């Protein structure tokens, strides 16, 4: 038997091998086992799908017809696995429950619907395959096929929505989110949507392709690339909510150059700390209303909230805990001798800011002050950013421009010119 494959099929096979190896590595991982098992299942599904594509393209179906149709139900499982992995990866305490099995009901239905085909003899499967090749598609398959696109797009949208919600959650707990975000999975979900669009345009819209109909090889090659991305980045993803470190700077001492962010009156450092609460920043009413609704049953009285806010602003000015790049809501609450929930309420309702924005406003103002100082004009901007508590250059540039309207280098030039 002569088997001939081209470069695209070779790349697909390499992707399948990568998926197989990654599935094994993920199953052996001891951290966040639920997330890794879901990702391993996704890698295994991709592996079978990719191998099956080469199985058809290389003509192996003629020799081994018993394997015909094995990969057909798999597209209905791709979306649910990516979505559930995003949920599990964002919370190490999340566990797969019986109710979550409902996500896989469509693939069970498709498999049951295809049971008569799976029970065919080898000769019957070959005859059925020839019918499909000549575009004589049975009504059942015409009915089922569109639903895989509905599933793919629906779960992709659900995953992106969840990741956005997750991002808001970590910004209420972490001052640096580089190591605790799933932004990479958002990009890969976007890539998955692109693959679904390509498949939809080729298969459903029946766009003519040169020489022969090559929708599956194109889609399979794209999936192989997705395997590389998901596998590599997924292995590097830590357990999001188990990352919380509580080693904030306890030895910080008051300093005459304590920084006050632009959202707080710069004169607050020179007056009684009790007045600091009067200069809380403001945002749009909608965000304040949402925060009020969220905490309306917390039990924190206005007096307690006022006192905690005053204590918080005093601590930020005198102790500068924001200079700890790993500062978390829990760590700051511990320094204030309060609970993370109460501190979050003060930030969200009293100051109308997330923990992330609140802490980084101090960091930005710290950098701004030092950029304007004569003794730091020859110090690298990134060094100043790291000293202020930023954990990465990209985050610093993004936050600095958002809060000042200028890039750090442009701001330094404007200060020097002034």
C-alpha positions as CSV (number, residue, x, y, z in Angstrom):
1,X,0.0,0.0,0.0
2,X,1.4,3.4,-1.1
3,X,0.6,6.3,1.3
4,X,1.4,9.8,0.1
5,X,1.0,12.9,2.3
6,X,1.9,16.5,1.6
7,X,3.5,19.1,3.9
8,X,0.2,20.2,5.3
9,X,-0.7,16.6,6.4
10,X,2.8,16.2,7.8
11,X,2.3,19.3,9.9
12,X,-1.1,18.0,11.0
13,X,0.6,14.7,12.1
14,X,3.2,16.6,14.0
15,X,0.4,18.6,15.7
16,X,-1.4,15.3,16.6
17,X,1.8,13.9,18.1
18,X,2.3,17.1,20.1
19,X,-1.3,16.9,21.3
20,X,-0.8,13.3,22.4
21,X,2.4,14.1,24.3
22,X,0.8,17.1,25.9
23,X,-2.2,15.1,27.0
24,X,0.1,12.7,28.9
25,X,2.1,15.5,30.5
26,X,-1.0,17.3,31.6
27,X,-2.4,14.2,33.2
28,X,0.8,13.8,35.1
29,X,0.7,17.4,36.4
30,X,-0.1,17.5,40.1
31,X,-1.2,21.2,40.3
32,X,-4.8,22.0,39.6
33,X,-5.6,18.5,38.4
34,X,-9.2,19.4,37.3
35,X,-8.0,22.0,34.8
36,X,-5.2,19.9,33.5
37,X,-7.5,16.9,33.0
38,X,-9.9,19.0,31.0
39,X,-7.0,20.4,28.9
40,X,-5.7,16.9,28.4
41,X,-9.1,15.7,27.2
42,X,-9.1,18.6,24.7
43,X,-5.6,17.7,23.5
44,X,-6.7,14.1,23.1
45,X,-9.8,15.1,21.1
46,X,-7.7,17.3,18.9
47,X,-5.2,14.4,18.4
48,X,-7.9,12.0,17.2
49,X,-9.4,14.7,14.9
50,X,-6.0,15.4,13.4
51,X,-5.1,11.8,12.9
52,X,-8.5,11.1,11.4
53,X,-8.0,13.9,8.8
54,X,-4.7,12.3,7.6
55,X,-6.5,8.9,7.7
56,X,-9.0,10.2,5.0
57,X,-6.5,12.3,3.0
58,X,-3.9,9.5,2.7
59,X,-6.6,7.0,1.5
60,X,-6.2,4.8,4.6
61,X,-9.9,4.6,4.9
62,X,-9.9,2.2,1.9
63,X,-7.6,-0.2,3.8
64,X,-9.0,0.3,7.3
65,X,-12.6,1.3,7.0
66,X,-13.4,0.2,10.5
67,X,-12.1,3.6,11.8
68,X,-14.4,5.5,9.5
69,X,-16.4,8.3,11.3
70,X,-14.6,8.1,14.7
71,X,-13.8,11.9,14.7
72,X,-17.2,13.1,13.5
73,X,-18.7,13.9,16.9
74,X,-15.6,15.6,18.2
75,X,-16.3,19.2,17.1
76,X,-19.3,19.2,19.5
77,X,-16.8,18.7,22.4
78,X,-14.2,21.3,21.6
79,X,-16.2,24.3,22.8
80,X,-17.3,22.8,26.1
81,X,-13.8,21.6,27.0
82,X,-12.3,25.1,26.3
83,X,-15.0,26.8,28.3
84,X,-14.7,24.4,31.3
85,X,-10.9,24.6,31.2
86,X,-11.1,28.4,31.5
87,X,-13.4,28.1,34.5
88,X,-11.1,25.4,36.2
89,X,-7.9,27.2,35.4
90,X,-9.2,30.4,37.0
91,X,-10.0,28.7,40.3
92,X,-8.0,25.8,41.6
93,X,-10.9,25.0,44.0
94,X,-13.4,24.4,41.2
95,X,-14.4,20.8,40.7
96,X,-16.2,19.0,37.9
97,X,-19.7,18.0,39.1
98,X,-22.4,15.8,37.7
99,X,-24.4,18.8,36.4
100,X,-21.4,19.8,34.3
101,X,-21.8,16.7,32.3
102,X,-24.8,18.4,30.6
103,X,-22.2,20.3,28.5
104,X,-21.4,17.1,26.8
105,X,-25.0,16.0,26.0
106,X,-24.8,17.2,22.4
107,X,-21.8,14.9,21.6
108,X,-23.7,12.0,23.2
109,X,-26.7,12.7,21.0
110,X,-24.5,13.0,17.9
111,X,-22.8,9.7,18.7
112,X,-26.1,7.9,19.3
113,X,-27.4,9.3,16.0
114,X,-24.4,7.9,14.2
115,X,-24.6,4.5,15.8
116,X,-26.2,2.8,12.7
117,X,-23.1,4.0,10.7
118,X,-20.6,2.8,13.3
119,X,-22.3,-0.6,13.3
120,X,-21.9,-1.0,9.5
121,X,-19.6,-3.6,8.0
122,X,-16.3,-2.4,6.4
123,X,-17.8,-2.7,2.9
124,X,-20.9,-0.8,3.9
125,X,-18.8,2.0,5.4
126,X,-16.8,2.3,2.2
127,X,-19.9,2.5,0.2
128,X,-21.3,5.2,2.6
129,X,-17.9,7.1,2.3
130,X,-18.2,7.0,-1.5
131,X,-21.7,8.5,-1.2
132,X,-20.3,11.3,0.9
133,X,-17.5,12.0,-1.6
134,X,-20.0,12.4,-4.4
135,X,-21.9,15.0,-2.3
136,X,-24.8,12.6,-1.5
137,X,-25.1,13.6,2.1
138,X,-27.9,11.9,4.1
139,X,-30.6,14.2,5.7
140,X,-29.5,13.3,9.2
141,X,-26.0,14.6,8.6
142,X,-27.3,17.7,6.9
143,X,-29.4,18.3,10.0
144,X,-26.6,17.7,12.5
145,X,-23.7,19.5,10.8
146,X,-24.9,23.1,11.4
147,X,-25.3,22.5,15.1
148,X,-21.5,22.0,15.6
149,X,-21.0,25.6,14.4
150,X,-23.7,26.8,16.8
151,X,-22.0,25.0,19.6
152,X,-18.5,26.2,18.6
153,X,-19.5,29.9,18.4
154,X,-21.8,29.8,21.5
155,X,-19.1,28.3,23.7
156,X,-16.4,30.7,22.3
157,X,-18.6,33.7,23.1
158,X,-19.3,32.2,26.6
159,X,-15.6,31.7,27.2
160,X,-14.7,35.2,26.2
161,X,-17.5,36.6,28.5
162,X,-16.3,34.4,31.3
163,X,-12.7,35.6,30.9
164,X,-13.8,39.2,30.9
165,X,-15.6,38.6,34.2
166,X,-12.6,36.8,35.5
167,X,-10.4,39.8,34.7
168,X,-12.7,42.1,36.7
169,X,-12.5,39.6,39.6
170,X,-8.7,39.5,39.7
171,X,-8.5,43.3,39.5
172,X,-10.4,43.4,42.7
173,X,-7.8,41.1,44.4
174,X,-4.4,41.7,42.7
175,X,-2.3,44.8,42.1
176,X,-0.2,43.0,39.4
177,X,-2.1,40.6,37.2
178,X,0.7,39.4,34.8
179,X,0.9,36.0,36.4
180,X,-2.7,35.5,37.4
181,X,-4.6,36.3,34.2
182,X,-6.0,34.1,31.4
183,X,-5.4,36.7,28.7
184,X,-3.6,34.2,26.6
185,X,-6.6,31.9,26.6
186,X,-8.7,34.8,25.4
187,X,-6.4,35.2,22.4
188,X,-6.6,31.5,21.7
189,X,-10.3,31.6,22.0
190,X,-10.3,34.3,19.4
191,X,-8.2,32.0,17.2
192,X,-10.7,29.2,17.8
193,X,-13.5,31.6,16.6
194,X,-11.4,32.3,13.5
195,X,-11.1,28.6,12.8
196,X,-14.9,28.1,13.2
197,X,-15.4,31.0,10.7
198,X,-13.1,29.4,8.2
199,X,-14.8,26.1,8.5
200,X,-18.2,27.7,8.2
201,X,-17.3,29.7,5.1
202,X,-15.8,26.7,3.4
203,X,-18.2,23.9,4.5
204,X,-21.5,25.7,4.8
205,X,-21.2,28.5,2.3
206,X,-19.5,26.0,0.0
207,X,-16.8,28.4,-1.2
208,X,-15.1,26.8,-4.2
209,X,-11.5,25.8,-3.6
210,X,-8.8,25.1,-6.3
211,X,-8.2,21.5,-7.5
212,X,-10.2,19.7,-4.8
213,X,-12.3,20.4,-1.8
214,X,-9.7,20.9,1.0
215,X,-11.7,22.3,3.8
216,X,-10.7,19.6,6.3
217,X,-6.9,19.9,5.7
218,X,-7.1,23.7,6.1
219,X,-9.1,23.5,9.3
220,X,-7.0,20.6,10.6
221,X,-3.8,22.5,10.0
222,X,-5.2,25.5,11.9
223,X,-6.2,23.2,14.8
224,X,-2.6,21.8,14.8
225,X,-1.3,25.4,15.3
226,X,-3.9,25.9,18.1
227,X,-2.6,22.7,19.8
228,X,0.9,24.2,19.9
229,X,-0.4,27.5,21.5
230,X,-2.8,25.9,24.0
231,X,-0.4,23.2,25.1
232,X,2.6,25.5,25.6
233,X,0.8,28.3,27.3
234,X,-1.5,26.0,29.3
235,X,1.4,24.3,30.9
236,X,2.8,27.6,32.0
237,X,-0.5,28.8,33.5
238,X,-0.4,28.8,37.3
239,X,-3.3,28.2,39.6
240,X,-4.9,31.6,39.6
241,X,-6.4,32.0,43.0
242,X,-3.7,30.0,44.7
243,X,-1.1,32.6,43.8
244,X,-2.0,35.0,46.7
245,X,1.1,36.0,48.6
246,X,0.8,37.7,51.9
247,X,4.4,38.9,52.3
248,X,3.7,42.6,51.9
249,X,6.4,45.0,53.1
250,X,6.1,45.1,56.9
251,X,9.3,47.1,57.4
252,X,8.3,50.1,55.3
253,X,8.9,53.4,57.1
254,X,7.3,56.8,56.6
255,X,9.2,59.1,54.3
256,X,9.0,62.7,53.4
257,X,8.7,61.8,49.8
258,X,5.6,59.7,50.2
259,X,3.5,59.6,47.1
260,X,-0.1,60.6,46.7
261,X,-1.9,59.4,43.6
262,X,-3.8,62.0,41.4
263,X,-7.1,60.6,42.6
264,X,-6.3,61.9,46.1
265,X,-5.7,65.5,47.0
266,X,-1.9,66.1,47.1
267,X,-2.2,68.2,50.2
268,X,-3.6,65.3,52.2
269,X,-0.1,64.4,53.4
270,X,0.2,67.7,55.1
271,X,-3.1,67.7,56.9
272,X,-4.8,65.5,59.5
273,X,-5.3,62.1,58.1
274,X,-8.9,62.2,59.0
275,X,-9.5,64.6,56.2
276,X,-8.1,62.2,53.6
277,X,-11.5,60.5,53.3
278,X,-13.0,63.7,51.9
279,X,-10.8,63.5,48.8
280,X,-11.9,60.1,47.6
281,X,-12.0,59.8,43.8
282,X,-15.2,59.6,41.9
283,X,-16.3,57.6,38.8
284,X,-19.5,57.3,36.9
285,X,-22.7,56.8,38.9
286,X,-23.3,53.5,37.1
287,X,-20.2,51.8,38.6
288,X,-21.0,53.3,42.0
289,X,-24.5,52.0,41.9
290,X,-23.3,48.5,40.9
291,X,-20.8,48.4,43.8
292,X,-23.5,49.6,46.3
293,X,-25.8,46.9,45.1
294,X,-23.1,44.3,45.5
295,X,-22.3,45.2,49.1
296,X,-25.7,46.4,50.4
297,X,-25.9,43.4,52.7
298,X,-22.3,43.4,54.0
299,X,-23.1,44.9,57.4
300,X,-20.3,47.6,57.1
301,X,-21.8,50.8,58.6
302,X,-21.1,54.2,57.1
303,X,-19.0,55.1,60.2
304,X,-16.9,51.9,59.8
305,X,-16.5,52.5,56.1
306,X,-15.4,56.1,56.7
307,X,-12.9,55.0,59.4
308,X,-11.5,52.2,57.2
309,X,-11.1,54.5,54.2
310,X,-9.3,57.0,56.3
311,X,-6.9,54.4,57.7
312,X,-6.4,53.0,54.1
313,X,-5.4,56.3,52.6
314,X,-3.1,57.1,55.6
315,X,-1.4,53.7,55.2
316,X,-0.8,54.2,51.5
317,X,0.8,57.6,52.1
318,X,2.9,56.7,55.1
319,X,3.9,53.0,54.5
320,X,3.8,52.9,50.7
321,X,2.7,49.2,50.5
322,X,2.1,49.7,46.8
323,X,5.8,49.3,46.2
324,X,5.4,45.6,46.7
325,X,4.7,44.2,43.2
326,X,3.0,41.1,44.7
327,X,0.6,43.2,46.9
328,X,-2.8,41.6,47.1
329,X,-6.1,42.6,48.6
330,X,-5.7,40.0,51.3
331,X,-2.2,41.3,52.2
332,X,-3.4,44.9,52.4
333,X,-6.4,44.0,54.4
334,X,-4.1,42.2,56.9
335,X,-2.1,45.3,57.3
336,X,-5.3,47.3,58.0
337,X,-6.5,44.6,60.4
338,X,-9.7,44.1,58.4
339,X,-11.2,41.6,56.0
340,X,-10.7,41.5,52.3
341,X,-14.4,41.8,51.7
342,X,-14.7,45.0,53.8
343,X,-11.7,46.5,52.1
344,X,-13.1,45.7,48.7
345,X,-16.3,47.3,49.7
346,X,-14.5,50.5,50.7
347,X,-12.6,50.5,47.4
348,X,-15.5,49.8,45.2
349,X,-18.2,51.9,46.9
350,X,-16.2,54.6,48.7
351,X,-13.5,55.2,46.2
352,X,-15.2,53.8,43.1
353,X,-12.1,51.9,42.1
354,X,-10.9,48.3,41.8
355,X,-8.0,47.2,43.9
356,X,-5.9,47.0,40.8
357,X,-6.6,50.6,39.7
358,X,-6.3,52.0,43.3
359,X,-2.9,50.6,43.9
360,X,-1.5,51.4,40.4
361,X,-2.7,55.0,40.7
362,X,-0.2,55.3,43.6
363,X,2.5,53.6,41.5
364,X,2.0,55.9,38.6
365,X,2.1,59.0,40.8
366,X,5.3,57.6,42.4
367,X,6.9,57.4,39.0
368,X,5.6,60.8,38.0
369,X,7.1,62.4,41.0
370,X,10.5,60.8,40.5
371,X,10.5,61.6,36.8
372,X,10.1,65.3,37.7
373,X,12.9,65.1,40.3
374,X,16.3,66.4,39.3
375,X,18.3,63.6,41.0
376,X,16.6,60.9,38.9
377,X,16.8,62.4,35.4
378,X,19.5,59.9,34.3
379,X,17.7,56.9,35.9
380,X,16.0,54.5,33.4
381,X,12.2,54.9,33.4
382,X,11.7,51.1,33.7
383,X,13.9,51.2,36.9
384,X,11.6,53.8,38.4
385,X,8.6,51.7,37.4
386,X,10.0,48.6,39.1
387,X,10.8,50.6,42.2
388,X,7.3,51.9,42.3
389,X,5.9,48.3,42.3
390,X,5.1,47.6,38.7
391,X,5.9,44.0,37.7
392,X,6.3,44.4,34.0
393,X,7.1,47.0,31.4
394,X,4.0,46.4,29.3
395,X,1.7,46.9,32.3
396,X,3.5,50.0,33.4
397,X,3.3,51.6,29.9
398,X,-0.4,50.7,29.6
399,X,-1.4,51.9,33.1
400,X,0.8,55.1,32.9
401,X,-0.7,56.1,29.6
402,X,-4.3,55.4,30.7
403,X,-3.9,57.6,33.8
404,X,-1.8,60.4,32.4
405,X,-2.6,60.4,28.7
406,X,1.1,60.2,27.8
407,X,3.7,57.5,27.4
408,X,6.4,57.5,30.1
409,X,9.1,58.8,27.7
410,X,6.8,61.6,26.4
411,X,5.9,62.6,29.9
412,X,9.6,62.8,30.9
413,X,10.4,65.0,27.9
414,X,7.5,67.3,28.7
415,X,8.6,67.6,32.4
416,X,12.2,68.3,31.3
417,X,11.1,70.9,28.8
418,X,8.9,72.6,31.4
